[in-house]
Amino acid sequence: MYNIFQIVGHNVKKYRKLRKMSQIDLAVAVGIDRSYLSEIENGHTNFSIGILCAIADYLEIKIVDFFEAMSD
């Protein structure tokens, strides 16, 4: 069973890759360090709702999309 941080991280990575973006590109765009984005994507860190909103806005998706059950 996955925890919420793993689910959100998986979906952040999925949507980033769908946009053909590198971690560096997304991290710079939302004002965070690439290593912090990596920790988010791997479900290894807590994150603020503000960071999650910034990522969703930049990827042009709804924040709720990050909470979809993992399917792949």
Phi and psi in radians as a Rosetta constraint file:
Dihedral C 1 N 2 CA 2 C 2 CIRCULARHARMONIC -1.662 0.35
Dihedral N 2 CA 2 C 2 N 3 CIRCULARHARMONIC 2.563 0.35
Dihedral C 2 N 3 CA 3 C 3 CIRCULARHARMONIC -1.571 0.35
Dihedral N 3 CA 3 C 3 N 4 CIRCULARHARMONIC 2.965 0.35
Dihedral C 3 N 4 CA 4 C 4 CIRCULARHARMONIC -1.084 0.35
Dihedral N 4 CA 4 C 4 N 5 CIRCULARHARMONIC -0.573 0.35
Dihedral C 4 N 5 CA 5 C 5 CIRCULARHARMONIC -1.193 0.35
Dihedral N 5 CA 5 C 5 N 6 CIRCULARHARMONIC -0.643 0.35
Dihedral C 5 N 6 CA 6 C 6 CIRCULARHARMONIC -1.194 0.35
Dihedral N 6 CA 6 C 6 N 7 CIRCULARHARMONIC -0.710 0.35
Dihedral C 6 N 7 CA 7 C 7 CIRCULARHARMONIC -1.115 0.35
Dihedral N 7 CA 7 C 7 N 8 CIRCULARHARMONIC -0.872 0.35
Dihedral C 7 N 8 CA 8 C 8 CIRCULARHARMONIC -1.078 0.35
Dihedral N 8 CA 8 C 8 N 9 CIRCULARHARMONIC -0.804 0.35
Dihedral C 8 N 9 CA 9 C 9 CIRCULARHARMONIC -1.039 0.35
Dihedral N 9 CA 9 C 9 N 10 CIRCULARHARMONIC -0.771 0.35
Dihedral C 9 N 10 CA 10 C 10 CIRCULARHARMONIC -1.009 0.35
Dihedral N 10 CA 10 C 10 N 11 CIRCULARHARMONIC -0.770 0.35
Dihedral C 10 N 11 CA 11 C 11 CIRCULARHARMONIC -1.273 0.35
Dihedral N 11 CA 11 C 11 N 12 CIRCULARHARMONIC -0.616 0.35
Dihedral C 11 N 12 CA 12 C 12 CIRCULARHARMONIC -1.009 0.35
Dihedral N 12 CA 12 C 12 N 13 CIRCULARHARMONIC -0.847 0.35
Dihedral C 12 N 13 CA 13 C 13 CIRCULARHARMONIC -1.096 0.35
Dihedral N 13 CA 13 C 13 N 14 CIRCULARHARMONIC -0.758 0.35
Dihedral C 13 N 14 CA 14 C 14 CIRCULARHARMONIC -1.023 0.35
Dihedral N 14 CA 14 C 14 N 15 CIRCULARHARMONIC -0.869 0.35
Dihedral C 14 N 15 CA 15 C 15 CIRCULARHARMONIC -1.211 0.35
Dihedral N 15 CA 15 C 15 N 16 CIRCULARHARMONIC -0.587 0.35
Dihedral C 15 N 16 CA 16 C 16 CIRCULARHARMONIC -1.099 0.35
Dihedral N 16 CA 16 C 16 N 17 CIRCULARHARMONIC -0.795 0.35
Dihedral C 16 N 17 CA 17 C 17 CIRCULARHARMONIC -1.197 0.35
Dihedral N 17 CA 17 C 17 N 18 CIRCULARHARMONIC -0.611 0.35
Dihedral C 17 N 18 CA 18 C 18 CIRCULARHARMONIC -1.053 0.35
Dihedral N 18 CA 18 C 18 N 19 CIRCULARHARMONIC -0.527 0.35
Dihedral C 18 N 19 CA 19 C 19 CIRCULARHARMONIC -1.548 0.35
Dihedral N 19 CA 19 C 19 N 20 CIRCULARHARMONIC 0.052 0.35
Dihedral C 19 N 20 CA 20 C 20 CIRCULARHARMONIC 0.990 0.35
Dihedral N 20 CA 20 C 20 N 21 CIRCULARHARMONIC 0.765 0.35
Dihedral C 20 N 21 CA 21 C 21 CIRCULARHARMONIC -1.883 0.35
Dihedral N 21 CA 21 C 21 N 22 CIRCULARHARMONIC 2.573 0.35
Dihedral C 21 N 22 CA 22 C 22 CIRCULARHARMONIC -1.472 0.35
Dihedral N 22 CA 22 C 22 N 23 CIRCULARHARMONIC 2.873 0.35
Dihedral C 22 N 23 CA 23 C 23 CIRCULARHARMONIC -1.052 0.35
Dihedral N 23 CA 23 C 23 N 24 CIRCULARHARMONIC -0.691 0.35
Dihedral C 23 N 24 CA 24 C 24 CIRCULARHARMONIC -1.094 0.35
Dihedral N 24 CA 24 C 24 N 25 CIRCULARHARMONIC -0.785 0.35
Dihedral C 24 N 25 CA 25 C 25 CIRCULARHARMONIC -1.016 0.35
Dihedral N 25 CA 25 C 25 N 26 CIRCULARHARMONIC -0.843 0.35
Dihedral C 25 N 26 CA 26 C 26 CIRCULARHARMONIC -1.184 0.35
Dihedral N 26 CA 26 C 26 N 27 CIRCULARHARMONIC -0.761 0.35
Dihedral C 26 N 27 CA 27 C 27 CIRCULARHARMONIC -1.046 0.35
Dihedral N 27 CA 27 C 27 N 28 CIRCULARHARMONIC -0.817 0.35
Dihedral C 27 N 28 CA 28 C 28 CIRCULARHARMONIC -1.086 0.35
Dihedral N 28 CA 28 C 28 N 29 CIRCULARHARMONIC -0.731 0.35
Dihedral C 28 N 29 CA 29 C 29 CIRCULARHARMONIC -1.086 0.35
Dihedral N 29 CA 29 C 29 N 30 CIRCULARHARMONIC -0.588 0.35
Dihedral C 29 N 30 CA 30 C 30 CIRCULARHARMONIC -1.812 0.35
Dihedral N 30 CA 30 C 30 N 31 CIRCULARHARMONIC 0.027 0.35
Dihedral C 30 N 31 CA 31 C 31 CIRCULARHARMONIC 1.380 0.35
Dihedral N 31 CA 31 C 31 N 32 CIRCULARHARMONIC 0.593 0.35
Dihedral C 31 N 32 CA 32 C 32 CIRCULARHARMONIC -2.194 0.35
Dihedral N 32 CA 32 C 32 N 33 CIRCULARHARMONIC 2.918 0.35
Dihedral C 32 N 33 CA 33 C 33 CIRCULARHARMONIC -1.350 0.35
Dihedral N 33 CA 33 C 33 N 34 CIRCULARHARMONIC 2.533 0.35
Dihedral C 33 N 34 CA 34 C 34 CIRCULARHARMONIC -1.006 0.35
Dihedral N 34 CA 34 C 34 N 35 CIRCULARHARMONIC -0.679 0.35
Dihedral C 34 N 35 CA 35 C 35 CIRCULARHARMONIC -1.157 0.35
Dihedral N 35 CA 35 C 35 N 36 CIRCULARHARMONIC -0.571 0.35
Dihedral C 35 N 36 CA 36 C 36 CIRCULARHARMONIC -1.181 0.35
Dihedral N 36 CA 36 C 36 N 37 CIRCULARHARMONIC -0.728 0.35
Dihedral C 36 N 37 CA 37 C 37 CIRCULARHARMONIC -1.069 0.35
Dihedral N 37 CA 37 C 37 N 38 CIRCULARHARMONIC -0.714 0.35
Dihedral C 37 N 38 CA 38 C 38 CIRCULARHARMONIC -1.059 0.35
Dihedral N 38 CA 38 C 38 N 39 CIRCULARHARMONIC -0.747 0.35
Dihedral C 38 N 39 CA 39 C 39 CIRCULARHARMONIC -1.098 0.35
Dihedral N 39 CA 39 C 39 N 40 CIRCULARHARMONIC -0.684 0.35
Dihedral C 39 N 40 CA 40 C 40 CIRCULARHARMONIC -1.100 0.35
Dihedral N 40 CA 40 C 40 N 41 CIRCULARHARMONIC -0.875 0.35
Dihedral C 40 N 41 CA 41 C 41 CIRCULARHARMONIC -1.085 0.35
Dihedral N 41 CA 41 C 41 N 42 CIRCULARHARMONIC -0.515 0.35
Dihedral C 41 N 42 CA 42 C 42 CIRCULARHARMONIC -1.591 0.35
Dihedral N 42 CA 42 C 42 N 43 CIRCULARHARMONIC 0.037 0.35
Dihedral C 42 N 43 CA 43 C 43 CIRCULARHARMONIC 1.222 0.35
Dihedral N 43 CA 43 C 43 N 44 CIRCULARHARMONIC 0.450 0.35
Dihedral C 43 N 44 CA 44 C 44 CIRCULARHARMONIC -1.786 0.35
Dihedral N 44 CA 44 C 44 N 45 CIRCULARHARMONIC 0.031 0.35
Dihedral C 44 N 45 CA 45 C 45 CIRCULARHARMONIC -2.551 0.35
Dihedral N 45 CA 45 C 45 N 46 CIRCULARHARMONIC 2.737 0.35
Dihedral C 45 N 46 CA 46 C 46 CIRCULARHARMONIC -1.403 0.35
Dihedral N 46 CA 46 C 46 N 47 CIRCULARHARMONIC 2.738 0.35
Dihedral C 46 N 47 CA 47 C 47 CIRCULARHARMONIC -2.525 0.35
Dihedral N 47 CA 47 C 47 N 48 CIRCULARHARMONIC 2.758 0.35
Dihedral C 47 N 48 CA 48 C 48 CIRCULARHARMONIC -1.517 0.35
Dihedral N 48 CA 48 C 48 N 49 CIRCULARHARMONIC 2.747 0.35
Dihedral C 48 N 49 CA 49 C 49 CIRCULARHARMONIC -1.130 0.35
Dihedral N 49 CA 49 C 49 N 50 CIRCULARHARMONIC -0.530 0.35
Dihedral C 49 N 50 CA 50 C 50 CIRCULARHARMONIC -1.096 0.35
Dihedral N 50 CA 50 C 50 N 51 CIRCULARHARMONIC -0.756 0.35
Dihedral C 50 N 51 CA 51 C 51 CIRCULARHARMONIC -1.125 0.35
Dihedral N 51 CA 51 C 51 N 52 CIRCULARHARMONIC -0.773 0.35
Dihedral C 51 N 52 CA 52 C 52 CIRCULARHARMONIC -1.095 0.35
Dihedral N 52 CA 52 C 52 N 53 CIRCULARHARMONIC -0.700 0.35
Dihedral C 52 N 53 CA 53 C 53 CIRCULARHARMONIC -1.115 0.35
Dihedral N 53 CA 53 C 53 N 54 CIRCULARHARMONIC -0.737 0.35
Dihedral C 53 N 54 CA 54 C 54 CIRCULARHARMONIC -1.101 0.35
Dihedral N 54 CA 54 C 54 N 55 CIRCULARHARMONIC -0.721 0.35
Dihedral C 54 N 55 CA 55 C 55 CIRCULARHARMONIC -1.132 0.35
Dihedral N 55 CA 55 C 55 N 56 CIRCULARHARMONIC -0.818 0.35
Dihedral C 55 N 56 CA 56 C 56 CIRCULARHARMONIC -1.048 0.35
Dihedral N 56 CA 56 C 56 N 57 CIRCULARHARMONIC -0.791 0.35
Dihedral C 56 N 57 CA 57 C 57 CIRCULARHARMONIC -1.041 0.35
Dihedral N 57 CA 57 C 57 N 58 CIRCULARHARMONIC -0.803 0.35
Dihedral C 57 N 58 CA 58 C 58 CIRCULARHARMONIC -1.150 0.35
Dihedral N 58 CA 58 C 58 N 59 CIRCULARHARMONIC -0.661 0.35
Dihedral C 58 N 59 CA 59 C 59 CIRCULARHARMONIC -1.424 0.35
Dihedral N 59 CA 59 C 59 N 60 CIRCULARHARMONIC -0.054 0.35
Dihedral C 59 N 60 CA 60 C 60 CIRCULARHARMONIC 1.013 0.35
Dihedral N 60 CA 60 C 60 N 61 CIRCULARHARMONIC 0.845 0.35
Dihedral C 60 N 61 CA 61 C 61 CIRCULARHARMONIC -2.282 0.35
Dihedral N 61 CA 61 C 61 N 62 CIRCULARHARMONIC 2.928 0.35
Dihedral C 61 N 62 CA 62 C 62 CIRCULARHARMONIC -1.444 0.35
Dihedral N 62 CA 62 C 62 N 63 CIRCULARHARMONIC 2.512 0.35
Dihedral C 62 N 63 CA 63 C 63 CIRCULARHARMONIC -1.021 0.35
Dihedral N 63 CA 63 C 63 N 64 CIRCULARHARMONIC -0.552 0.35
Dihedral C 63 N 64 CA 64 C 64 CIRCULARHARMONIC -1.124 0.35
Dihedral N 64 CA 64 C 64 N 65 CIRCULARHARMONIC -0.377 0.35
Dihedral C 64 N 65 CA 65 C 65 CIRCULARHARMONIC -1.081 0.35
Dihedral N 65 CA 65 C 65 N 66 CIRCULARHARMONIC -0.461 0.35
Dihedral C 65 N 66 CA 66 C 66 CIRCULARHARMONIC -1.244 0.35
Dihedral N 66 CA 66 C 66 N 67 CIRCULARHARMONIC -0.257 0.35
Dihedral C 66 N 67 CA 67 C 67 CIRCULARHARMONIC -1.761 0.35
Dihedral N 67 CA 67 C 67 N 68 CIRCULARHARMONIC 0.152 0.35
Dihedral C 67 N 68 CA 68 C 68 CIRCULARHARMONIC -1.116 0.35
Dihedral N 68 CA 68 C 68 N 69 CIRCULARHARMONIC 2.515 0.35
Dihedral C 68 N 69 CA 69 C 69 CIRCULARHARMONIC -1.049 0.35
Dihedral N 69 CA 69 C 69 N 70 CIRCULARHARMONIC 2.550 0.35
Dihedral C 69 N 70 CA 70 C 70 CIRCULARHARMONIC -1.230 0.35
Dihedral N 70 CA 70 C 70 N 71 CIRCULARHARMONIC 2.238 0.35
Dihedral C 70 N 71 CA 71 C 71 CIRCULARHARMONIC -2.060 0.35
Dihedral N 71 CA 71 C 71 N 72 CIRCULARHARMONIC -0.201 0.35
